[in-house]
Amino acid sequence: MAAQRTQTLVLIGHGMVGHRLLEALAERGALVDPEVPDDPGWRVTVLAEEDVPAYDRVHLSSVFTGTAPDQLGLSTPEFLAGHGIDLRLGDPAEHLDTAARTVTTTSGTVVPYDALVLATGSYPFVPPIPGADATGCFTYRTLYDVDALTSYAERARTGVVVGGGLLGLEAAGALRTLGLTTHVVEFAPRLMPLQVDDGGAAALRATIESMGVAVHTGVGAAEVETDTEGRACLLRLSDGRRLPADVVVFSAGVRPRDRLAREAGLAVGDRGGVAVDERCRTTDPYVYAIGECAQTSDGRVYGLVAPGYRMAEAVADQLAGAGATVFTGADTSTRLKLLGADVASFGDPFADGRDGGPRTTEIVFSDGREGVYKKLLLGPEGQLLGGILVGDAAAYGSLVPHAGRRLPGPPEAFLLPAGAAGAEPPGAGALPDDAVVCSCHNVTKGAVAGAIAEHGLTDIGGVKRCTKAGTGCGGCVNTLQAVLDAAGVRRRKGLCEHFPELSRPELYELVRTEHIRSYTELAERYGSGGAGCTVCKPVVANVLGTLAPELGLGHVLDGEQAALQDSNDLFLANIQKDGTYSVVPRVPGGEITAGQLIALGEVARDHGLYSKITGGQRIDLFGARKEELPAVWRRLIAAGFESGQAYGKSLRTVKSCVGSRFCRFGQGDSVRLAIDLELRYRGLRAPHKIKGGVSGCLRECAEARGKDIGVIATAGGWNLYVCGNGGTDPRHADLLASDLSAAELFALIDRFLMYYVRTGERLERTSAWLERIGGGTGHLREVLIEDSLGICAELEAQMDRHVAAYRDEWRAVLDDPAALARFEPHVAGVEFLEPGRGRAALIADGTEAALFRDGDGEVYAVGNRDPFSGADVIANGIMGSRDGVPVVASPLHKQEFDLRTGVCLDDPAVSLPVLPVPGPSLPARP
């Protein structure tokens, strides 16, 4: 059906699959050029129900953890305009007339078509139970749902998710993120019944329950009970139990949105879905259906994005005239992070040889202690039929391309923990070229290898741009890196252009072993030239801060070190989007006196600061101007506080429950231990921030297993868990040692932290560090317990020196007039500028400028207002060089500006005004 003239294509629905169709048509040159009259091709009108363009629903839950909705966007105005696409938001199709070939929208607009594609997706199924439409009941499918749920949850305490499948567990994670006590109700006897078996579900359940989410399986929802105002308050289950439920989220499956097709007389499946053939064509030859609204030629309705993309490719081929691609079924491999648990399934993991099927063999690895379950299912000829991975899905990318083939090595090589004997799966070289490495976009290993060779690709970003592999669920990224490695692409280990051959651990060792005491000395001896940048300067500042006791250095703002610091470390507070700062005093273990609470309230009141209790059991004060910070610190120090170092790549907090002091279940004094841990490791600068937690019993109320250092009391002492992480890529911590005494615990943590400080890469959390160094916790036990490298005593001694040298950084500034001068709002004259460090100044006409002096004495003046945020912060950015050009980086989002021209090197359409360099005398602040 290739367009020989300009024809009209109507696309109903602008979700992920619908937008992929537009991209596929553009890639095939099948869309009109809006600049060419009567250009042969398709002119597309898109009728969208939502009032925002297509966005990434796969990562919808990330909005709950801070991702801005526009960051999920898949479409751009430039793409739409460049291909003449008419996107009509908020005006969905209401009626389809296949005889007249027209669509009528809810606004009454009639749109004719030459071809039409239904990409209407699905709608959430809400069980027909009493009260399901009460206030406080939600579904979870769109950005609107996220916004409505977030707003309502502000006045709720408990939430119940009805449905324990993929979306249900994502919804449970969302409720937990919103601070609600959370329950999951699943009618089937196990969680995720379509993806995992009993063993996988048991491991998943244990992990989820350890995070405080209550799971109820084998039971259904019977009624939503309401209060006198009609709001949900209880959920009655089919077994008669009643759960508190201020919020109820229904996530009990979806149904195809096929109403338009039904009413138009098109064939639909018995259980819903617009019936299509292998070319995704409906019973009307001018109408196609793709994605979750379609029942494909194999009789299935696919609820995953990857099959939808394959359908979009098939239709694009038809409309472009090639017609070679067909859709007869798809791989339903899935990998997700659900409530911190890595879960994956692929192939047919439930084939068991019964009912006359082929004989199968199960290979299972299970570690109930760590919440790990892995199963591979092999056919009679040894071919890989499918698999299930729960708790550790690192092998997913290596296994999926082998589905339907014999594994190139023993199955246990893919299942055993990293570092275990025999746990060395074959690399990408063992994959045939026709193996699909990205099932979301159906990209083969051969296609990736070809792109690497043809375009000289050197990193994952380049592979994504050229092939789209890795831009869907992201589960294949490790395999893509393996293909790069197999192609002989050398991974760049250097930090930046100023240290192109040295990684952070290597820089650390050079500074430590050669007693290098400044950035200048390090750059002269091992750098490649230039004035440094926003990457290497803070890294070197961090290393010098960590090794200060070894090198005889003082405060992090002494001398040249001040010019290395990012804005947060320079002003010992967290910069916010408006250029003000937040102040977080240390509250060890969350223990605080009434007098200190009063003092915090008075400081917030007197300085007009917004106050908020943090997730780390501290109180954050927002909105302080730079010049206010010393006055705020003085009052806090007088009340017994010190810097909480929330601004640094250092220890943040050690969270605790009340433990044996008050809790009837407590087996250890978690508060005392948390305080002792926080006071010992405060001020320790590391590759990334460090968080800790101490729980007084196995009920884990302090969420210690989501921390870099997690300690849990037992009847025999303390269990130490390491390398956990919350945030955007959650990971449960691994058990390093059990039943430790307090002395043994501190010694082992000393070693662990110092080993991480020595070997961690820039901005590498302990969770990523553990995966990178190889060997897992087995390697850590060898180094830190068995002392295989002979460095344990050295690591402990280094920590002792750090503890002895600790000094509160706020108090040190208050005691140093030179350091205090940096907090003045404006510099008195250019003669007071420090090399490599900016200061704000008022020039003659009253304009606020950002002044910088480089190492040769050259002074630059540009506007102080960041054009991206509107905050007056440019003077607080790091000065350096980029390809020989003197630059300053915005302290907010690191865009770099040429100090000679003001042009943004990351977006040349944006610039700073270049101002005349003032004389030595500057006007005072009015």
Phi, psi and omega in degrees: 000036180298140182282115177273350177217180176289119179234162184256125173250127175254124176252118180262107181112131179234059173265199182297316183288319178299318180291326177298325175299316179299318179296316181297321177295319179296319179298330181269004180066026186268355181263153181292153169269114185297346180272351184248114179298140177055032179294128178298132181150186183260127170262121192256133168246127181250125179254110186247138179284316182283162182264015174231150179294176183307140177219168186278097179288337180301325182252029181302322184295342180294341177297327179294337183254018170114351178293129178289140181306323182291343176288343178272354186300141179254340185250158175229151176302326181295318179297314182296313182293321183293342180242015175064030183273126179264100181265119181248103184275145175069018179225074186286163176291138180247329184212138179243123178247100184286335179290314180274351185053059177223156174235134176252131182266173180296335178279354181095358179290136178255124184242118178280160179213154168262330173214152184223141178236124175271120176226052188276353174072217183222171176233152181292139175274125177250117182305139181282071180247154178301137176085002184295341179258015181291159173299132183102357176258133186224161163248175189218088182220335190229169174299325177298318178300317180298315181295316181295318180294318180298316181296315183291326184293345180298335181247020181244159179240328183232149178219147178234132174257125177266105183126123182247031175270199183304305183292326180297317180289328173296319178295322178297320176298323179295315179299318179297319178299325179282000175089015182267143166294126196239138174237149173238129179244121181233126183293324179292164181286356179212162175289154177043056187297338181274345185247327185233157179269189184299318181295316179294321180294324179295317178295318179296316180298317180300318180295315182294317180293330178293343178265009174091008178265124180278133182245131179234108180250162180070025182211148181245172175274133182250326183194140170264115179270145185238162176273190184293341179263008178081015179265145177300138177222335180216150171243118177271130181268166183293342177266007176097345179292155179233127181252136173301135186206087172289331179231134173237125177248120178270119179221055187258037179103174181230165177230142180299140176271089186243017185300315182302317181293317180301310184292336179274357178086011176283152181290140175230159180288162180300326181252024177097163181103132180288121184290128179228161177268191185291347175259012179063029178264136179281188177289353169257122186296346180261002184236131177242162175219137182221157176081208188289349179273354187255141166260115189279177187295344176270009176082012183248156170248119185265127182258013181250158184287325184299312176300324178299319177297320179296320177296319179299321178297318181297316180292320179300321177298317179298314184288333179276348176101348182287308174069019184274331186276132175234163178235112179240008182147166185210157173290134180252029178301140184218137171224127183218157167260116182238111180052041177085352181260130176281122183229132179214148170215152182206161181061217177243088184283357183254359177298128186228009177083356179280171179057037175081002179286172182293149177295137182236159177234130177263133172245117188235136168238129182222134176225092183298330180297323182261000181069036183246133176216128180224134179222132171245140179245121183250143178277180185297336178262013180084004180287148181280114181272324182177181180192164178227132179230122179230132177088331177207101182249027183299331183277359185305309183297331179281330185276319187304316180297342181268358181302131183087358180237166171287138177293144182281003179205179180296142182303324183296338178297334180269347188252327186291151179301150179303135180094342179287153179301129180087359183267062180227083181294151178300152181279191183295338179298337180280351180276134172289158184298333182272003178289130179283117180264338176234103182285337179298319182243011175056048181258129181270165175300319180299322179294320179293313180298321178297319179294322178299315182289317185289320187255001180064038184292144183234356182207173181299321180303318179294320177298318179298315183295321186277329188239347187072353176300137179087358182264000177268252181283341179085001184291347184260005188300319180296323178293321177299319177297323178296324177293320175300315180298317181295334178279001178083014179286124182279124178290131178284120182261345185294158184286315184191187181294340181274339175223068190290343183247005186237130175273172178300313179301325179290320175298318179302313182294323177297314179296317183291312187280333182255007178051049176281127191249005180204159176297318181303314180296317180296316181293321180295324185272327188229358181272175181252011181104168182097175187259013181086181184202185182289351176269301189284326182297308178296327179296313179295321177300319179296316180295316179297322178296319179295319185266009182308316179297328179284328187262355182073028179270159180258230184292151182296345180255010179286134171054226185297336183301329181299325182288348181269340192282142168293168186302322181297312180287331180295321182249009173054040179200164184268121178288141179249175191295339180264007179090353173277178186233155173254148183241126181232102176285155178288136174230082188305127178065007183080005181273127184215146180270163177298320179297321178292322176299318179297316181299318177299316179298320180292319178297315179298317180296312186290331181257003178066040184262144174280133182244143181211137175281129184272168176291345179263019176065043173229176178241125183257132178249117186254148169103013180280133173286156182307316183288344177278340190304312180301322180294321177296316181298319181303315182290322179292318179297321178297335179271003177098010179266169170216177180301133175271357177052036175291349181272344190255163169278081189203184177297128177268285184220163167237103185282148180217157166269183181280345174059210186289351178297321184228327189284135182289346178261351188297133177250354179206157180279084185292329181293311181299317181293319179299318178298314181297320178295315183294320180288333179285320189257006177300143177083354181284114178275140189220174178302328178211177179296153180235134177234148180229165177205145178229121176252139184279355177197178185288355176290342167062047182290339179271001178056043185297331182281003172256017185243164174296322175234117179236130181236132180231130180286142174228175178296337183257003180141234184229134172264136180251123175248145183224158171069032171274167182198135171267230172063210188283340180229073188295148179209132175289139177291153180261144178289122178263320181203154185240154170051050180273148168285168180299319180295317179295322180298311182295321179298318182289323177292321175308310183295315182301310184294316181291327176293320176297315180301321182288324192248353182286146175277168179303131176055035180254112176294161182299329181296315178290324178301315181298319180291326184284320188288343177079152179089348177057208181292338175299317177296317180298319179297320179298316184282317191264339180249311180277350178058047183295335179262356179067031184243004186299314180297322179295318179295318179296318180296321179295321177294321178300320180292323176298313181299317182294330185269357186300138174215136180299125185289329176295311182298323181297323177293317181297334180271001186236104182302324181294319178292321179298328183298333181293343182270358175294144184297327182221147178280146185284337181185160183296337180292346180266000180290138175268140178303131176081005183228135182270160172216147174281149180209152172262124178266181193304322183274009179089359178289140176272120182251159170251117183255141179222142173239128179272181184294341179266003179093356179291134181250136179240147178227123177225168177297146184273350183274125177289118184292343181275328183248338185082005180268147180273085190223357188301325180297339181270003181277167179278131175269141179193209179220154178221114184052039177085355182267131176291129185224161167234142179255133175302133180289349182274304184231013169069016172295138184257138183240136175290119183289344179277323185245344183082354185288137176283122182287342180267343178206087187300347178284349182246143180208163172262147174291135174271126187248157177293138178289124184285167175283187185292335182257125183243148179295149178283163178291133180293000000 
